Amino acid sequence: MTLYEQLRADIIIAMKARDTATATALRTMDAAIQRASMDTAKPIDEALTLATFRKAVKNLTDARTEFEKGGRADLVAQNTAEINILQKYLPAGLDAAKLDALVAEVIAATGATSKKDMGKVIGALKQRPEAALIDFGAVSKIIQAKLP
């Protein structure tokens, strides 16, 4: 069962269980995935679904940070609950040591010598089989630290 098929099945389960918070979060994700598919003119596949989930979790996390700054505990709690629902669908990422080693390996393989070569390194990382598990925000910081 694909990630998108699992999402659709879980929407039905949440609706039957009258779990409105979960049903709403999952239906919103379903709509976002369909919208992303239409915007990119690509069929819904694992990569598109996973990218949409990651983007949604990142946006919710950023919003939660802003709500915390604004003192909106009610919205912080709501965002946290929604993030917890969506994170169940994301695969566990690589730990820091593995990510650091992978970046070092790709830097050596691409021959990157300065920060100007960051795009080349990130492009090579996106071609790796582990790409679905990589947090490219963290990778960017690691590459900047390793390249002069």
DSSP file (Angstrom, degrees, kcal/mol; ACC not computed):
  #  RESIDUE AA STRUCTURE BP1 BP2  ACC     N-H-->O    O-->H-N    N-H-->O    O-->H-N    TCO  KAPPA ALPHA  PHI   PSI    X-CA   Y-CA   Z-CA
    1    1 A M              0   0    0      0, 0.0     2,-0.0     0, 0.0     0, 0.0   0.000 360.0 360.0 360.0 129.7    0.0    0.0    0.0
    2    2 A T     >  -     0   0    0      1,-0.1     4,-2.4     4,-0.0     5,-0.2  -0.258 360.0-107.3 -74.2 166.9    1.4    3.4   -1.0
    3    3 A L  H  > S+     0   0    0      1,-0.2     4,-2.2     2,-0.2     5,-0.1   0.893 121.4  50.0 -61.5 -40.6    1.6    6.3    1.4
    4    4 A Y  H  > S+     0   0    0      2,-0.2     4,-2.4     1,-0.2    -1,-0.2   0.904 109.9  49.7 -67.4 -40.8   -1.2    8.1   -0.4
    5    5 A E  H  > S+     0   0    0      2,-0.2     4,-2.3     1,-0.2    -1,-0.2   0.891 110.6  51.2 -63.2 -38.6   -3.4    5.0   -0.3
    6    6 A Q  H  X S+     0   0    0     -4,-2.4     4,-2.5     2,-0.2    -2,-0.2   0.906 108.8  51.6 -64.1 -41.4   -2.7    4.6    3.4
    7    7 A L  H  X S+     0   0    0     -4,-2.2     4,-1.8     2,-0.2    -2,-0.2   0.935 110.2  48.1 -59.2 -47.8   -3.7    8.3    3.9
    8    8 A R  H  X S+     0   0    0     -4,-2.4     4,-1.5     1,-0.2    -2,-0.2   0.896 112.5  48.6 -62.5 -40.8   -7.0    7.8    2.1
    9    9 A A  H  X S+     0   0    0     -4,-2.3     4,-2.0     1,-0.2    -1,-0.2   0.891 110.1  51.8 -65.7 -39.4   -7.7    4.6    4.1
   10   10 A D  H  X S+     0   0    0     -4,-2.5     4,-2.6     1,-0.2    -1,-0.2   0.806 103.2  58.8 -69.3 -29.0   -6.9    6.5    7.4
   11   11 A I  H  X S+     0   0    0     -4,-1.8     4,-2.3     2,-0.2    -1,-0.2   0.936 107.8  46.3 -62.2 -45.3   -9.3    9.3    6.4
   12   12 A I  H  X S+     0   0    0     -4,-1.5     4,-2.5     2,-0.2    -2,-0.2   0.912 112.4  50.1 -63.6 -43.0  -12.1    6.8    6.2
   13   13 A I  H  X S+     0   0    0     -4,-2.0     4,-1.9     1,-0.2    -1,-0.2   0.923 111.8  47.9 -61.8 -44.7  -11.1    5.2    9.5
   14   14 A A  H  <>S+     0   0    0     -4,-2.6     5,-2.7     1,-0.2     4,-0.3   0.876 111.8  50.1 -65.0 -37.6  -11.0    8.6   11.3
   15   15 A M  H ><5S+     0   0    0     -4,-2.3     3,-1.0     1,-0.2    -1,-0.2   0.913 110.9  48.3 -68.0 -41.6  -14.4    9.6    9.9
   16   16 A K  H 3<5S+     0   0    0     -4,-2.5    -1,-0.2     1,-0.3    -2,-0.2   0.848 112.2  49.4 -65.8 -32.8  -16.0    6.4   11.0
   17   17 A A  T 3<5S-     0   0    0     -4,-1.9    -1,-0.3    -5,-0.2    -2,-0.2   0.469 110.8-125.2 -82.9  -1.6  -14.4    6.9   14.5
   18   18 A R  T < 5 +     0   0    0     -3,-1.0     2,-1.3    -4,-0.3    -3,-0.2   0.832  56.2 154.1  57.6  35.3  -15.7   10.5   14.5
   19   19 A D     >< +     0   0    0     -5,-2.7     4,-2.7     1,-0.2     5,-0.2  -0.737  17.2 178.5 -91.5  87.4  -12.2   11.7   15.2
   20   20 A T  H  > S+     0   0    0     -2,-1.3     4,-2.6     1,-0.2     5,-0.2   0.843  72.7  54.8 -66.6 -35.1  -12.7   15.1   13.7
   21   21 A A  H  > S+     0   0    0      2,-0.2     4,-2.1     1,-0.2    -1,-0.2   0.946 114.5  39.8 -63.8 -47.2   -9.2   16.4   14.4
   22   22 A T  H  > S+     0   0    0      2,-0.2     4,-2.7     1,-0.2     5,-0.3   0.923 116.0  51.0 -67.7 -44.5   -7.5   13.5   12.7
   23   23 A A  H  X S+     0   0    0     -4,-2.7     4,-2.5    -9,-0.2     5,-0.2   0.912 111.7  47.6 -60.3 -43.1  -10.0   13.5    9.8
   24   24 A T  H  X S+     0   0    0     -4,-2.6     4,-2.2    -5,-0.2    -1,-0.2   0.925 112.9  47.9 -65.2 -44.9   -9.6   17.2    9.2
   25   25 A A  H  X S+     0   0    0     -4,-2.1     4,-1.8    -5,-0.2    -2,-0.2   0.919 115.7  44.6 -62.0 -43.6   -5.8   17.0    9.3
   26   26 A L  H  X S+     0   0    0     -4,-2.7     4,-2.4     2,-0.2    -2,-0.2   0.875 112.2  50.8 -71.8 -36.8   -5.7   14.1    6.9
   27   27 A R  H  X S+     0   0    0     -4,-2.5     4,-2.3    -5,-0.3    -1,-0.2   0.874 108.9  52.7 -67.6 -35.7   -8.3   15.5    4.5
   28   28 A T  H  X S+     0   0    0     -4,-2.2     4,-2.2    -5,-0.2    -2,-0.2   0.903 110.1  48.3 -63.9 -40.7   -6.3   18.7    4.4
   29   29 A M  H  X S+     0   0    0     -4,-1.8     4,-2.6     2,-0.2    -2,-0.2   0.902 108.8  53.7 -65.2 -41.0   -3.2   16.7    3.5
   30   30 A D  H  X S+     0   0    0     -4,-2.4     4,-2.4     1,-0.2    -2,-0.2   0.929 110.6  46.7 -58.6 -45.8   -5.2   14.8    0.8
   31   31 A A  H  X S+     0   0    0     -4,-2.3     4,-2.5     1,-0.2    -1,-0.2   0.892 111.6  51.4 -64.0 -39.8   -6.3   18.1   -0.7
   32   32 A A  H  X S+     0   0    0     -4,-2.2     4,-2.4     2,-0.2    -2,-0.2   0.888 110.4  48.7 -65.4 -39.1   -2.7   19.5   -0.6
   33   33 A I  H  X S+     0   0    0     -4,-2.6     4,-2.2     2,-0.2    -2,-0.2   0.925 112.7  47.3 -66.8 -44.5   -1.3   16.4   -2.3
   34   34 A Q  H  X S+     0   0    0     -4,-2.4     4,-2.2    -5,-0.2    -2,-0.2   0.904 112.8  49.7 -63.2 -40.5   -4.0   16.6   -5.1
   35   35 A R  H  X S+     0   0    0     -4,-2.5     4,-2.8     2,-0.2    -2,-0.2   0.907 110.3  50.2 -64.5 -41.9   -3.2   20.3   -5.5
   36   36 A A  H  X S+     0   0    0     -4,-2.4     4,-2.1     1,-0.2     6,-0.3   0.880 109.3  52.3 -63.6 -37.7    0.5   19.6   -5.7
   37   37 A S  H  X>S+     0   0    0     -4,-2.2     5,-1.5     2,-0.2     4,-0.8   0.916 112.9  43.7 -63.8 -43.8   -0.2   17.0   -8.3
   38   38 A M  H  <5S+     0   0    0     -4,-2.2     3,-0.3     2,-0.2    -2,-0.2   0.903 112.8  52.2 -68.4 -40.9   -2.2   19.4  -10.4
   39   39 A D  H  <5S+     0   0    0     -4,-2.8    -2,-0.2     1,-0.2    -1,-0.2   0.874 118.5  35.8 -64.0 -37.6    0.3   22.2  -10.0
   40   40 A T  H  <5S-     0   0    0     -4,-2.1    -1,-0.2    -5,-0.2    -2,-0.2   0.518 102.0-130.5 -93.9  -5.8    3.2   20.1  -11.1
   41   41 A A  T  <5 +     0   0    0     -4,-0.8    -3,-0.2    -3,-0.3    -4,-0.1   0.852  67.0 126.5  56.3  36.7    1.2   18.2  -13.7
   42   42 A K      < -     0   0    0     -5,-1.5    -1,-0.2    -6,-0.3    -2,-0.2  -0.903  65.0-106.3-119.8 151.0    2.6   14.9  -12.3
   43   43 A P        -     0   0    0      0, 0.0     2,-0.6     0, 0.0     5,-0.2  -0.327  45.5 -91.5 -70.4 159.9    0.7   11.9  -11.0
   44   44 A I        +     0   0    0      4,-0.1     2,-0.2     3,-0.1   -10,-0.0  -0.622  64.2 153.8 -74.5 117.8    0.5   11.3   -7.3
   45   45 A D     >  -     0   0    0     -2,-0.6     4,-2.5    -3,-0.0     5,-0.2  -0.757  59.0 -86.5-134.3-178.0    3.4    9.1   -6.4
   46   46 A E  H  > S+     0   0    0     -2,-0.2     4,-2.9     1,-0.2     5,-0.2   0.899 123.5  51.1 -60.9 -42.5    5.5    8.4   -3.3
   47   47 A A  H  > S+     0   0    0      2,-0.2     4,-2.5     1,-0.2    -1,-0.2   0.926 112.8  44.6 -64.0 -45.4    7.9   11.2   -3.9
   48   48 A L  H  > S+     0   0    0      2,-0.2     4,-2.2     1,-0.2    -1,-0.2   0.918 115.6  48.1 -64.4 -43.6    5.2   13.8   -4.4
   49   49 A T  H  X S+     0   0    0     -4,-2.5     4,-2.3     2,-0.2    -2,-0.2   0.929 113.8  46.2 -63.1 -46.6    3.2   12.5   -1.4
   50   50 A L  H  X S+     0   0    0     -4,-2.9     4,-2.6    -5,-0.2    -2,-0.2   0.909 112.3  50.3 -64.5 -43.2    6.3   12.5    0.9
   51   51 A A  H  X S+     0   0    0     -4,-2.5     4,-2.4    -5,-0.2    -1,-0.2   0.893 110.8  49.9 -62.4 -39.8    7.4   16.0   -0.3
   52   52 A T  H  X S+     0   0    0     -4,-2.2     4,-2.3     2,-0.2    -1,-0.2   0.901 110.6  49.4 -67.4 -40.5    4.0   17.3    0.4
   53   53 A F  H  X S+     0   0    0     -4,-2.3     4,-2.5     2,-0.2     5,-0.2   0.937 111.9  48.6 -61.4 -46.5    3.9   15.8    3.9
   54   54 A R  H  X S+     0   0    0     -4,-2.6     4,-2.4     1,-0.2    -2,-0.2   0.914 112.0  49.1 -60.8 -43.3    7.4   17.2    4.7
   55   55 A K  H  X S+     0   0    0     -4,-2.4     4,-2.7     2,-0.2    -1,-0.2   0.908 111.3  49.5 -63.6 -42.3    6.3   20.7    3.5
   56   56 A A  H  X S+     0   0    0     -4,-2.3     4,-2.6     2,-0.2    -2,-0.2   0.920 111.6  47.9 -64.0 -44.0    3.1   20.6    5.5
   57   57 A V  H  X S+     0   0    0     -4,-2.5     4,-2.3     2,-0.2    -1,-0.2   0.904 112.7  49.5 -64.3 -40.8    5.0   19.6    8.7
   58   58 A K  H  X S+     0   0    0     -4,-2.4     4,-2.6    -5,-0.2    -2,-0.2   0.931 111.9  48.0 -63.4 -45.4    7.6   22.3    8.1
   59   59 A N  H  X S+     0   0    0     -4,-2.7     4,-2.4     1,-0.2    -2,-0.2   0.909 112.9  48.2 -62.3 -42.0    4.9   24.9    7.6
   60   60 A L  H  X S+     0   0    0     -4,-2.6     4,-2.5     2,-0.2    -1,-0.2   0.884 111.1  50.8 -65.7 -38.1    3.0   23.8   10.7
   61   61 A T  H  X S+     0   0    0     -4,-2.3     4,-2.0     2,-0.2    -2,-0.2   0.917 111.2  48.0 -65.5 -43.2    6.2   23.9   12.7
   62   62 A D  H  X S+     0   0    0     -4,-2.6     4,-1.8     1,-0.2    -2,-0.2   0.913 112.8  48.7 -62.5 -42.4    7.1   27.4   11.5
   63   63 A A  H  X S+     0   0    0     -4,-2.4     4,-2.6     1,-0.2    -2,-0.2   0.894 108.0  54.4 -64.7 -39.9    3.5   28.5   12.4
   64   64 A R  H  X S+     0   0    0     -4,-2.5     4,-2.4     1,-0.2    -1,-0.2   0.898 105.9  53.0 -60.8 -40.0    3.7   26.9   15.8
   65   65 A T  H  X S+     0   0    0     -4,-2.0     4,-2.0     1,-0.2    -1,-0.2   0.912 110.5  47.0 -60.6 -42.8    6.9   28.9   16.5
   66   66 A E  H  X S+     0   0    0     -4,-1.8     4,-1.9     2,-0.2    -2,-0.2   0.887 110.6  51.7 -67.3 -38.6    5.1   32.1   15.5
   67   67 A F  H  <>S+     0   0    0     -4,-2.6     5,-2.7     2,-0.2     4,-0.5   0.885 108.0  52.5 -65.2 -37.3    2.1   31.2   17.7
   68   68 A E  H ><5S+     0   0    0     -4,-2.4     3,-1.0     1,-0.2    -2,-0.2   0.913 108.9  49.7 -63.4 -42.0    4.5   30.6   20.6
   69   69 A K  H 3<5S+     0   0    0     -4,-2.0    -1,-0.2     1,-0.2    -2,-0.2   0.862 111.8  49.3 -63.5 -34.9    6.0   34.1   20.1
   70   70 A G  T 3<5S-     0   0    0     -4,-1.9    -1,-0.2    -5,-0.1    -2,-0.2   0.482 113.6-118.0 -84.4  -2.7    2.5   35.6   20.1
   71   71 A G  T < 5 +     0   0    0     -3,-1.0     2,-1.1    -4,-0.5    -3,-0.2   0.789  62.4 147.6  74.0  27.9    1.5   33.8   23.2
   72   72 A R     >< +     0   0    0     -5,-2.7     4,-2.1     1,-0.2     3,-0.3  -0.670  14.1 169.4 -98.4  80.1   -1.3   31.8   21.5
   73   73 A A  H  > S+     0   0    0     -2,-1.1     4,-2.3     1,-0.2    -1,-0.2   0.825  74.5  58.2 -61.4 -33.6   -1.3   28.6   23.6
   74   74 A D  H  > S+     0   0    0      1,-0.2     4,-1.8     2,-0.2    -1,-0.2   0.917 110.3  41.9 -64.6 -42.6   -4.5   27.4   22.0
   75   75 A L  H  > S+     0   0    0     -3,-0.3     4,-2.6     2,-0.2    -2,-0.2   0.820 111.3  56.4 -74.4 -30.8   -3.1   27.5   18.5
   76   76 A V  H  X S+     0   0    0     -4,-2.1     4,-2.5     2,-0.2    -2,-0.2   0.934 109.2  46.7 -62.8 -45.4    0.2   26.0   19.7
   77   77 A A  H  X S+     0   0    0     -4,-2.3     4,-2.2     2,-0.2    -2,-0.2   0.904 112.8  49.3 -63.5 -42.2   -1.7   23.0   21.0
   78   78 A Q  H  X S+     0   0    0     -4,-1.8     4,-2.1     2,-0.2    -2,-0.2   0.924 113.2  46.2 -64.0 -45.1   -3.7   22.6   17.9
   79   79 A N  H  X S+     0   0    0     -4,-2.6     4,-2.8     2,-0.2    -2,-0.2   0.900 111.0  52.6 -65.1 -40.6   -0.6   22.8   15.6
   80   80 A T  H  X S+     0   0    0     -4,-2.5     4,-2.3     1,-0.2    -1,-0.2   0.915 109.4  49.2 -61.6 -43.1    1.3   20.4   17.8
   81   81 A A  H  X S+     0   0    0     -4,-2.2     4,-1.8     2,-0.2    -1,-0.2   0.917 112.8  47.4 -62.2 -43.3   -1.6   17.9   17.6
   82   82 A E  H  X S+     0   0    0     -4,-2.1     4,-2.3     2,-0.2    -2,-0.2   0.892 110.6  51.5 -67.2 -39.3   -1.7   18.2   13.8
   83   83 A I  H  X S+     0   0    0     -4,-2.8     4,-2.6     1,-0.2    -1,-0.2   0.918 108.7  51.8 -61.8 -43.0    2.1   17.9   13.5
   84   84 A N  H  X S+     0   0    0     -4,-2.3     4,-0.7     1,-0.2    -1,-0.2   0.871 109.6  49.9 -61.9 -37.3    1.9   14.7   15.6
   85   85 A I  H >< S+     0   0    0     -4,-1.8     3,-0.6     1,-0.2     4,-0.2   0.936 115.5  42.1 -65.4 -46.4   -0.8   13.3   13.3
   86   86 A L  H >< S+     0   0    0     -4,-2.3     3,-1.7     1,-0.2     4,-0.4   0.827 104.0  64.4 -73.9 -32.3    1.2   14.0   10.1
   87   87 A Q  H >< S+     0   0    0     -4,-2.6     3,-0.9     1,-0.3    -1,-0.2   0.726  87.0  72.5 -66.3 -19.7    4.6   12.9   11.4
   88   88 A K  T << S+     0   0    0     -4,-0.7    -1,-0.3    -3,-0.6    -2,-0.2   0.750  97.2  51.2 -63.6 -21.9    3.3    9.3   11.7
   89   89 A Y  T <  S+     0   0    0     -3,-1.7    -1,-0.2    -4,-0.2    -2,-0.2   0.584  92.7  89.5 -92.2 -12.0    3.4    9.2    7.9
   90   90 A L  S <  S-     0   0    0     -3,-0.9     2,-0.1    -4,-0.4     3,-0.1  -0.669  80.2-119.0 -88.6 140.0    7.0   10.4    7.5
   91   91 A P        -     0   0    0      0, 0.0     2,-0.2     0, 0.0    -2,-0.1  -0.407  39.8 -92.3 -71.4 153.8    9.8    7.9    7.5
   92   92 A A        -     0   0    0      1,-0.1     3,-0.1    -2,-0.1     2,-0.0  -0.464  48.2-129.3 -65.2 134.9   12.4    8.2   10.3
   93   93 A G        -     0   0    0     -2,-0.2     2,-0.2     1,-0.1    41,-0.2  -0.160  29.1 -81.3 -79.3 176.5   15.2   10.4    9.1
   94   94 A L        -     0   0    0     39,-1.4    -1,-0.1    36,-0.1    41,-0.1  -0.528  49.0-113.2 -75.7 145.0   18.9    9.6    9.2
   95   95 A D     >  -     0   0    0     -2,-0.2     4,-2.5     1,-0.1     5,-0.2  -0.306  33.1-100.1 -74.3 167.9   20.7   10.3   12.5
   96   96 A A  H  > S+     0   0    0      1,-0.2     4,-2.5     2,-0.2     5,-0.2   0.856 119.9  51.1 -60.1 -40.4   23.2   13.1   12.7
   97   97 A A  H  > S+     0   0    0      2,-0.2     4,-2.3     1,-0.2    -1,-0.2   0.923 113.0  44.7 -65.8 -44.2   26.3   10.8   12.4
   98   98 A K  H  > S+     0   0    0      2,-0.2     4,-2.5     1,-0.2    -2,-0.2   0.894 114.1  50.2 -66.4 -39.0   25.0    9.0    9.3
   99   99 A L  H  X S+     0   0    0     -4,-2.5     4,-2.3     2,-0.2    -2,-0.2   0.910 110.8  49.2 -65.3 -42.2   24.0   12.3    7.7
  100  100 A D  H  X S+     0   0    0     -4,-2.5     4,-2.3    -5,-0.2    -2,-0.2   0.914 112.8  47.4 -62.8 -43.9   27.4   13.8    8.5
  101  101 A A  H  X S+     0   0    0     -4,-2.3     4,-2.3     2,-0.2    -2,-0.2   0.894 111.3  50.9 -65.6 -40.1   29.2   10.8    7.0
  102  102 A L  H  X S+     0   0    0     -4,-2.5     4,-2.3     2,-0.2    -2,-0.2   0.910 110.6  48.6 -64.1 -42.7   26.9   10.9    3.9
  103  103 A V  H  X S+     0   0    0     -4,-2.3     4,-2.6     2,-0.2    -2,-0.2   0.921 111.2  50.1 -63.3 -44.1   27.6   14.6    3.3
  104  104 A A  H  X S+     0   0    0     -4,-2.3     4,-2.1     1,-0.2    -2,-0.2   0.902 111.1  50.0 -61.2 -40.9   31.4   14.1    3.7
  105  105 A E  H  X S+     0   0    0     -4,-2.3     4,-2.3     1,-0.2    -1,-0.2   0.915 112.6  45.7 -63.7 -44.2   31.2   11.2    1.2
  106  106 A V  H  X S+     0   0    0     -4,-2.3     4,-2.4     2,-0.2     6,-0.3   0.864 109.9  54.2 -70.1 -35.9   29.3   13.2   -1.4
  107  107 A I  H  X>S+     0   0    0     -4,-2.6     5,-1.4     2,-0.2     4,-1.2   0.933 112.1  44.9 -61.4 -44.7   31.5   16.2   -1.0
  108  108 A A  H  <5S+     0   0    0     -4,-2.1    -2,-0.2    -5,-0.2    -1,-0.2   0.906 113.7  50.0 -64.5 -41.6   34.5   14.0   -1.7
  109  109 A A  H  <5S+     0   0    0     -4,-2.3    -2,-0.2     1,-0.2    -1,-0.2   0.857 115.2  42.0 -67.7 -35.3   32.8   12.3   -4.7
  110  110 A T  H  <5S-     0   0    0     -4,-2.4    -1,-0.2    -5,-0.1    -2,-0.2   0.642 104.3-127.5 -86.6 -14.3   31.7   15.6   -6.3
  111  111 A G  T  <5 +     0   0    0     -4,-1.2    -3,-0.2     1,-0.2     2,-0.1   0.762  42.1 175.9  74.2  24.6   35.1   17.3   -5.6
  112  112 A A      < +     0   0    0     -5,-1.4    -1,-0.2    -6,-0.3     3,-0.1  -0.413  13.2 169.1 -66.1 135.0   33.4   20.3   -4.0
  113  113 A T        +     0   0    0      1,-0.2     2,-0.3    -2,-0.1    -1,-0.1   0.534  57.6  22.7-124.6 -13.7   35.9   22.8   -2.6
  114  114 A S  S >  S-     0   0    0     33,-0.2     3,-2.0    34,-0.1    -1,-0.2  -0.913  85.7 -93.2-147.2 173.7   33.9   25.8   -1.6
  115  115 A K  G >  S+     0   0    0     -2,-0.3     3,-1.6     1,-0.3     4,-0.2   0.704 116.1  73.2 -64.5 -18.1   30.4   27.0   -0.7
  116  116 A K  G 3  S+     0   0    0      1,-0.3     3,-0.4     2,-0.1    -1,-0.3   0.746  92.1  57.5 -64.3 -22.5   29.9   27.8   -4.4
  117  117 A D  G <> S+     0   0    0     -3,-2.0     4,-1.9     1,-0.2     3,-0.3   0.309  73.3 104.5 -91.3   7.8   29.7   24.0   -4.9
  118  118 A M  H <> S+     0   0    0     -3,-1.6     4,-2.9     1,-0.2     5,-0.3   0.894  77.5  54.1 -56.8 -42.4   26.7   23.6   -2.5
  119  119 A G  H  > S+     0   0    0     -3,-0.4     4,-2.5    -4,-0.2    -1,-0.2   0.879 107.4  50.5 -60.3 -39.0   24.2   23.1   -5.3
  120  120 A K  H  > S+     0   0    0     -3,-0.3     4,-2.0     2,-0.2    -1,-0.2   0.899 112.5  46.7 -65.7 -40.9   26.3   20.3   -6.8
  121  121 A V  H  X S+     0   0    0     -4,-1.9     4,-2.3     2,-0.2    -2,-0.2   0.933 113.9  46.8 -67.8 -46.3   26.5   18.5   -3.5
  122  122 A I  H  X S+     0   0    0     -4,-2.9     4,-2.1     1,-0.2    -2,-0.2   0.901 111.2  52.7 -63.9 -40.3   22.8   18.9   -2.8
  123  123 A G  H  X S+     0   0    0     -4,-2.5     4,-0.7    -5,-0.3    -1,-0.2   0.902 110.0  48.1 -60.3 -41.6   22.0   17.7   -6.3
  124  124 A A  H >< S+     0   0    0     -4,-2.0     3,-0.7     1,-0.2     4,-0.5   0.887 109.8  52.5 -66.5 -38.6   24.1   14.7   -5.8
  125  125 A L  H >< S+     0   0    0     -4,-2.3     3,-1.2     1,-0.2    -2,-0.2   0.877 103.7  57.1 -64.4 -36.5   22.4   14.0   -2.5
  126  126 A K  H 3< S+     0   0    0     -4,-2.1    -1,-0.2     1,-0.3    -2,-0.2   0.718 103.4  55.0 -67.9 -19.5   19.0   14.2   -4.1
  127  127 A Q  T << S+     0   0    0     -4,-0.7    -1,-0.3    -3,-0.7    -2,-0.2   0.583  88.3 101.3 -86.9 -11.1   20.1   11.4   -6.5
  128  128 A R  S X  S-     0   0    0     -3,-1.2     3,-1.6    -4,-0.5     4,-0.2  -0.360  82.4-121.4 -73.3 152.7   21.0    9.1   -3.6
  129  129 A P  G >  S+     0   0    0      0, 0.0     3,-0.6     0, 0.0    -1,-0.1   0.772 113.1  59.5 -63.8 -24.6   18.7    6.2   -2.6
  130  130 A E  G >> S+     0   0    0      1,-0.2     3,-2.2     2,-0.1     4,-0.5   0.403  72.2 107.9 -82.8   3.6   18.6    7.7    0.9
  131  131 A A  G X4 S+     0   0    0     -3,-1.6     3,-1.2     1,-0.3    -1,-0.2   0.813  71.2  59.4 -54.6 -35.2   17.2   11.0   -0.4
  132  132 A A  G <4 S+     0   0    0     -3,-0.6    -1,-0.3     1,-0.2    -2,-0.1   0.739 107.6  47.1 -66.9 -21.1   13.7   10.4    1.1
  133  133 A L  G <4 S+     0   0    0     -3,-2.2   -39,-1.4    -4,-0.1     2,-0.4   0.462  91.6 103.2 -97.5  -2.5   15.2   10.2    4.5
  134  134 A I    <<  -     0   0    0     -3,-1.2     2,-0.9    -4,-0.5     3,-0.1  -0.671  60.7-148.4 -92.1 132.9   17.3   13.3    4.3
  135  135 A D     >  -     0   0    0     -2,-0.4     4,-2.0     1,-0.1     3,-0.5  -0.864  12.6-164.6 -93.2 104.1   16.4   16.6    5.9
  136  136 A F  H  > S+     0   0    0     -2,-0.9     4,-1.9     1,-0.2    -1,-0.1   0.691  83.6  62.7 -71.6 -17.8   17.9   19.1    3.4
  137  137 A G  H  > S+     0   0    0      2,-0.2     4,-1.2     1,-0.2    -1,-0.2   0.924 109.1  41.2 -66.3 -44.4   17.6   22.0    5.9
  138  138 A A  H  > S+     0   0    0     -3,-0.5     4,-1.9     1,-0.2    -2,-0.2   0.872 112.5  55.9 -69.0 -37.4   20.0   20.2    8.2
  139  139 A V  H  X S+     0   0    0     -4,-2.0     4,-2.9     1,-0.2     5,-0.2   0.893 101.9  56.7 -62.3 -40.5   22.2   19.1    5.2
  140  140 A S  H  X S+     0   0    0     -4,-1.9     4,-2.2     1,-0.2    -1,-0.2   0.909 108.1  47.1 -58.6 -43.3   22.6   22.7    4.1
  141  141 A K  H  X S+     0   0    0     -4,-1.2     4,-1.8     2,-0.2    -1,-0.2   0.883 112.2  50.2 -66.6 -38.5   24.0   23.6    7.5
  142  142 A I  H  X S+     0   0    0     -4,-1.9     4,-1.8     2,-0.2    -2,-0.2   0.923 111.0  48.7 -65.6 -44.1   26.4   20.6    7.5
  143  143 A I  H  X S+     0   0    0     -4,-2.9     4,-2.3     1,-0.2    -2,-0.2   0.919 110.1  51.6 -63.4 -43.1   27.6   21.4    4.0
  144  144 A Q  H  < S+     0   0    0     -4,-2.2    -1,-0.2     1,-0.2    -2,-0.2   0.866 110.5  49.4 -61.6 -35.2   28.2   25.1    4.9
  145  145 A A  H  < S+     0   0    0     -4,-1.8    -1,-0.2     1,-0.2    -2,-0.2   0.834 114.8  44.1 -71.8 -31.7   30.2   24.0    8.0
  146  146 A K  H  < S+     0   0    0     -4,-1.8    -2,-0.2    -5,-0.1    -1,-0.2   0.769 106.3  65.7 -86.0 -26.9   32.4   21.6    5.9
  147  147 A L     <        0   0    0     -4,-2.3   -33,-0.2    -5,-0.2   -34,-0.1  -0.808 360.0 360.0-101.8 136.1   33.1   23.8    2.9
  148  148 A P              0   0    0      0, 0.0   -34,-0.1     0, 0.0    -1,-0.1   0.496 360.0 360.0 -72.7 360.0   35.1   27.0    3.3
